[in-house]
Amino acid sequence: MAETTFDLSDPGAVRALFDGITSPDELRDILDAPGADDAAIDEFIGIVGTEQFLDRVFDLMCAHFAGERAGGESGVVQWNVKARGDKHPYHLEVRDGTAVRHTGPAASPRVTLTVTAPDLLRVCAGKLAGVQAVMTGKMKLSGDMMWGAKLPGWFNI
C-alpha cells in the first residue's frame, strides 16, 4: 500500500483524500502521514469543513458499531469535540444493538466525553485507546464511568 500524504496547500487534494475516508484504516493512514500533527489535522479539518468532517467521523462510528457486543445496553453518549477553536456537540444514541448519530447536545446523556478533534480521530482510528485517553487527560469523561469504560469494546476499529 502506498504511503498516504497530503498537501495542505492543495485544497482539492485534501478534499479528495477526505472523500476516500470510509473506514478506521483510512483514518489511520491519514494520522500516519508525514507531518500529521495536531496543527496539520486542524488545518485539514478547516479545509474540508468542521461539520462535514465530524459528520463523517460520527457516521463511521455508527457504521462500525458492533451492537452484538453491547448486549442489551442502552444510553446516550454526548461528545463535545473541540475543533478550530469551537466546541462541537454530537451524541450517539445506543439502543437495540444500534448506534445513531445526532448533532447537537443530548437532553440527558449517560456519559459525556470532551476531546479535541485530533484525539477523537486517534481514538476512532485505534491509534489512542479510549481508556488511555481518559487516564492521560486527553479525553474528559463525566457521568456513568462504568458504562463509559465499556464503550470502546462496542466498535470495530
N, C-alpha and C positions, 0 to 999 in steps of 0.2 A: 504494500500500500504506500502511496506517495505521501510525503510529509505535508501536512496542512500548513499553509502560510496565508497571511492576509496582509494586504497593503492598505493601511487606513487612509492613504491619500487617494484611493480609488473607490469612491462610494459604490459604484456599480459592482465591483468585485466583492465588496463587503456584503452587499445585498444578495448577490448570487450565492455566496458562502452561507449566509443566513437561510436562504431558501432551501438549501440542501440539508438543513438540520432536521432529522426525523427520528433520531434515537440518542440515547445517552452516549453511545460510541462516538457519534459525530460531535457532540458537545465536548467530549474528552479530547478529540483531535484538535479542536479549537484551543482548548486550555493548554494543550501540549505544544502548540505552535511557538516558534521562537518569538520572544518578546511579549508573550501574552500575560502581562502582569495586570494588576487591578486597573491601572490608568488606561491601558490598551483595551481591556474588556469594556470599561466605561465608555471609551470613545466609540468602540464597535457598537455598543448598545445605542449610543446617541445617533449614529449614522442610520441604523435600522429603524429607530423609534422605540422609546422605552416601553410603551404599552404593547406594541406589536411584538417586541422581543419577549416580554414577560408573559403575554398571552400564549406564545409558542411554548415557553418553558412549562407553564402550568398545564397546557394541553398534553404535552409529552408526559408529565407526571400522571395524568389521568389515564393515558394510553398504556402506561407501563405499571399501572396499579394491579397487583395480584390479589384480587378480592378473596380468593380461597384462603389466603394466609391471614386475612383479617378476621376470619371466622364470623361470628355474629356481632363484632364490634361496630359501633356507630358513634358519630360525633362530627364536629366541625373543627377544622384546623385553620386558624387565621394566620396568614403570612403578612408581615409588614416588611416589605422589601425596600431597602434604601438604595436608590439608583439616581445618579446625576443630581444629587442634592435634594431630592424629594423622597417622601415615603409613599410607597405604592401598596395599598392593601388588596390582598386577594384572599379567598378562602376556598378550601376543599371540603365538600360535604361527603363524608364517608358513611355509606348506608347500603345494606343489602348486597354486599360484595362489589360495590361500585364506588368510584370517586368522581365527583362532578365539580368542575371549576366554576367559580363566580368571581367577578371583580367587585371590589369594594369591601368594606368591613363586614364581618359577620355579626348578627344580632347577639348570639350567645355562644362564643367559641368554647370548646372543651380545652383547647390548647392554643396559645398564641406564640408564634415564632417570629423573631425580629432578626434580620440578617441583611448583609449587603448583597447586591446583585452578583458580584464576582464569587462570593462564598456560596450563594444559592446555586450557581452554576456548578461549582466544585462538588457540592453535595449531590446534585442531580446527576452528575457525571461519574459519581463514585470515586472522585479524587479526594474527598474530605468526608469522613464518616460523621453522621449526624451527632452521635454521642460525643465524638472528639470535638466537633464544632461548639457544642454547648459547654463542654468542660474547659475549653481554651478561651471562651468568651467571644468566639466569632459568631455565635448564634445565641440569642437570649430566648429562654423558654419560660413561659408562665402558664399557670393552670394545672391541669391533671398531668403531673410529671410521669407517672407510671404509664398512662396511656400514650403520652408523647414518646416515651422510650421505645414503644412497640412500633411506631410509625415506619422507621427505616426498613423493617423486615417485610413490609407490605408492598414494596415496589421492586420491580425487576430492573436492576441497574447493572 
